[in-house]
Amino acid sequence: MTDFNRLYEEIRSFLDDLWVVDTHEHIAAYKTQAHLDYLRTTINTYARMDLYSAGMSRETLARAMDPSLPVMERWLLCEPYWKACRNTGYIRMHERAAREIYGVAEISRETIETISAQFAARDAALSYCEGLERAKILCAIVDSDMDCDRRHLRPAFRLEEFVERIEIEAVRKALGAPIHTFIDWLDACEEMIRLYCGAGAVAFKTTIATDRSLNIGYGSYAEAEESFVRSLREDGEYLPPSSAYQDFMFRHVLSRVQRHGLPVQMHTGMAASNGNVIPNGNPLQLCPLFMEYRDLNFVIMHMGYPYQLEIGSLGKMFRNVYLDLSWAYLLSPNGAKAALSEWLDSVPATKIMAFGGDCGHEDHVYAHLMTAKDTVSRALADKVEKGCFDIDHAKWIAEQIFLTNPYRVFQLEKAGVRKE
């Protein structure tokens, strides 16, 4: 065994015994019949992005996800595109889950019916909690589900209803108070933030980069009020708020969140859909916000892919910026390894978070986490082999980035999460 392999195995074995904090999930706590269909659950993930990119039409994708059709018929629709994408992180995650959970060599026409039957029987019998426990996930932070099961989950609340949409009726109903003016709306937003903090949110999140640039300007109060008033006058017809409204409200909301001491998770990099404007999500555009809200911690999600190397400078320069590898090992396992290696040369290890599954099913979370542990172990073994630090420090870093850092930044002890 080479020195590298010996170091890798020792670090990987250490991670096998470590419980982790999962910084970002879309786990459905309550399964519906649709969750029991293997192909639908498999394709209706990031896999559909690669299948579509490889040439599969949206109509064919829809047929492949239709549980009323025979499994084999649906698989044959996917097969040529699946083969084309078998090299990608998205598809490799599904293949790994099939091997390690369902005991098949690969997903193919020879195995698809067996996997589908096993998946339906197993998924009906097991809860998501058992899936997270199998993966040794101490706590997962879920997107927007304030009613999540608090045994293993804690919620992050999205800011979009204040910034990208004007959800007056929803907020009015939640508060039981009238909203007639822009001042009422600003007060209501502040009250909703207070309520979500009191209800156990451990973070706020924004995906604004999926619809517009992260270059947040300085919209005026008057422009924002005009956009708000216009939305009131349209008698229920949806009108997207102006960019000036979004800019003003984004800063307003950040200033209010800052008062409560919770971090903001920022979706950065590419969007989870085909055909988006990738530079919109360039996290380097956020520098003015980091300087303006110095007492607010920002978590830069998804390694900012494809800007994963550049964002190391943000973690190095700004004390309130943390770097997060959620989604990363699906986007590009090698890109994640290179990013972590780069960050460890420039960023304090206490500012890096190693894992967020960003998945909708516990099987996918498990496979993604195993890939994350493999990737981090390789990156750390490489550093030890090169003499950057010793094996004990490598294990310390591994524990920091998988457990200690997210536990501290998201204040999980205060949220009632106890370390094993």
Number of C-alpha atoms within 10 A of each C-alpha: 6 7 12 17 14 12 23 24 16 16 23 23 13 15 20 13 9 18 18 27 27 28 31 26 25 18 24 17 17 10 14 10 9 14 19 20 20 22 23 20 16 19 21 16 19 19 21 22 17 23 25 15 14 15 11 18 12 12 8 14 19 14 18 24 22 16 16 10 11 11 21 16 12 21 20 14 15 21 15 14 17 23 14 14 18 17 10 16 22 25 25 20 24 21 20 23 22 22 15 13 15 17 12 18 12 18 23 17 14 11 16 19 18 13 21 17 15 16 22 16 12 13 20 14 8 10 14 18 16 12 18 22 15 12 21 19 22 21 26 25 28 27 21 19 19 17 12 18 14 15 12 19 24 29 27 29 23 19 23 17 15 23 24 22 17 22 15 20 12 11 20 15 10 12 15 9 11 14 18 11 13 17 11 12 21 16 12 21 23 16 15 17 19 16 14 17 20 11 12 18 23 24 29 24 21 20 18 21 23 20 13 18 18 24 18 18 16 15 18 14 13 13 14 20 18 16 20 21 13 12 20 17 9 10 8 9 9 12 14 14 18 18 19 21 26 26 20 22 24 22 19 16 17 18 16 15 21 16 11 13 17 21 25 26 23 23 24 30 25 23 18 12 11 12 10 15 15 17 17 20 29 23 26 16 15 19 14 12 17 19 13 12 15 14 16 23 22 27 29 26 26 28 32 27 26 19 20 24 18 18 24 24 13 20 23 17 14 15 17 19 24 27 28 26 27 28 27 28 30 26 19 16 22 15 20 27 22 17 23 27 18 17 23 18 12 13 19 14 19 16 21 28 30 30 29 28 28 26 22 18 23 25 25 25 26 25 23 31 23 19 19 26 22 19 23 29 25 21 22 29 27 18 20 20 16 11 10 14 13 15 19 11 13 21 18 12 21 24 18 21 24 26 24 19 21 27 25 13 20 24 17 18 11 12 14 12 17 11 14 8
